[in-house]
Amino acid sequence: MTSNGAHYQVAEAHSFGIEPITCHAWNKNKTEIAFSLNGNDVILCKNHNGHWSTTATLSAHDLRVTSIDWAPDTNRIVTCGADRNAYVWTFVNGAWTKALVLLRINRAATCVRWSPKENKFAVGCGAKLVAVCYFDEENDWWLSKHIKKPIRSTVTTIDWHPNNYALAVGASDFTTRVFSAYIKEVDEKPQPSAWGEKSTFASLMAEYSRSGGWVHSVRFSPSGDKLAWVSHDSSISVVDSRRDVQHPVILRTTFLPFMDCIWLSEAFILAAGHDCCPILYSVEATGKLSFVSKIDQAQKRESGAFSALKKFKDLDLRAATENVDVFIETTHQNTITQLSRSSTDKNDTHVCSTGMDGQMVLWDVRIK
């Protein structure tokens, strides 16, 4: 299927059962994936000729795992959960070993991301703060520094700028902010950027607030010049730091709220959420934000005799009843929770989506 300079199709769809896939992360060469099935464990799977087999299970959290990130170069995995803990996993002598992180938080951790240089990571939580963590070699543990003010509610999403010190933070106080996450113990003195020259840890570099809804996902563009975020009011916003850093472009859509968004290039954004379908948007040089198309092909309803097996699958997957038909004409049959890049080639943007239906779908999206 082709539309407005983009070619796309469903490459592969894989089901991992009836439990929701709440979060996932890929390794460097995109041959192995770590994900959580709405539980305490993190499952690692490797692809063998189209079949995914489990290679390891990371068990440490006491409550549900909320976020995972896999550092491509150091090959370390960081996980966080509702038990207020985060762990750094390192592959040593054929096994994954964990190290506890001193987060010092009293609410559930909600999101975690490695910095581009992989010398620190950030953890958002329900305690109205972000913990920026770094390794203390003298004591052989992971320490944290807190970014607090002016965050007024749960941190729902975070993303690092390519310069390794600017950190975008989205929260349920309807606000997106950019902070300095410079830590002198591990970072070189940052160079000035279009987002500002502040180098003091936790200093506020930009703030965007509107009474639209809590922020679900925030992402820097590949160059770091642009910042995009999606909110619960079904809007998508983009700010260009080199054009007008104070005034974002906001597009109110007709779709259900998005849960995640990623940049495919400096000119294209992919968003997905409660509509169960990835949706492509373009960002023009003038700053205009426009809808391009849905990245899915409608599925035809199956016809034929009554199937008892299908009935019970519907009961498990979608709580269907005999009197209610909930079939939707998309590959995903429930909310898409996360998007990620599943290709190492920047020009061949294979995208992965996981959802509440227990499916992982690999999309072949090529931008002209």
Stockholm file with secondary structure:
# STOCKHOLM 1.0

chainA/1-368         MTSNGAHYQVAEAHSFGIEPITCHAWNKNKTEIAFSLNGNDVILCKNHNGHWSTTATLSAHDLRVTSIDWAPDTNRIVTCGADRNAYVWTFVNGAWTKALVLLRINRAATCVRWSPKENKFAVGCGAKLVAVCYFDEENDWWLSKHIKKPIRSTVTTIDWHPNNYALAVGASDFTTRVFSAYIKEVDEKPQPSAWGEKSTFASLMAEYSRSGGWVHSVRFSPSGDKLAWVSHDSSISVVDSRRDVQHPVILRTTFLPFMDCIWLSEAFILAAGHDCCPILYSVEATGKLSFVSKIDQAQKRESGAFSALKKFKDLDLRAATENVDVFIETTHQNTITQLSRSSTDKNDTHVCSTGMDGQMVLWDVRIK
#=GR chainA/1-368 SS CEETTEEEEEEEEEECCSSCCCEEEECTTSSEEEEECSSSEEEEEEEETTEEEEEEEEECCSSCEEEEEECTTTCCEEEEETTSCEEEEEEETTEEEEEEBCCCCSSCEEEEEECTTSSEEEEEETTSCEEEEEEETTTTEEEEEEECTTCCSCEEEEEECTTSSEEEEEETTSEEEEEECCCTTTCCCCCCBTTBCCCSTTCEEEEEECTTCCEEEEEECTTSSEEEEEETTSEEEEEETTTCTTCCEEEECSSCCEEEEEEEETTEEEEEETTSSCEEEEECTTSCEEEEEESCCCCCCCCSSCCHHHHHHHHHHHCCBTTBCCCCSSSCSSCEEEEEECCSCTTSEEEEEEETTSEEEEEEEEEC
#=GC SS_cons         CEETTEEEEEEEEEECCSSCCCEEEECTTSSEEEEECSSSEEEEEEEETTEEEEEEEEECCSSCEEEEEECTTTCCEEEEETTSCEEEEEEETTEEEEEEBCCCCSSCEEEEEECTTSSEEEEEETTSCEEEEEEETTTTEEEEEEECTTCCSCEEEEEECTTSSEEEEEETTSEEEEEECCCTTTCCCCCCBTTBCCCSTTCEEEEEECTTCCEEEEEECTTSSEEEEEETTSEEEEEETTTCTTCCEEEECSSCCEEEEEEEETTEEEEEETTSSCEEEEECTTSCEEEEEESCCCCCCCCSSCCHHHHHHHHHHHCCBTTBCCCCSSSCSSCEEEEEECCSCTTSEEEEEEETTSEEEEEEEEEC
//
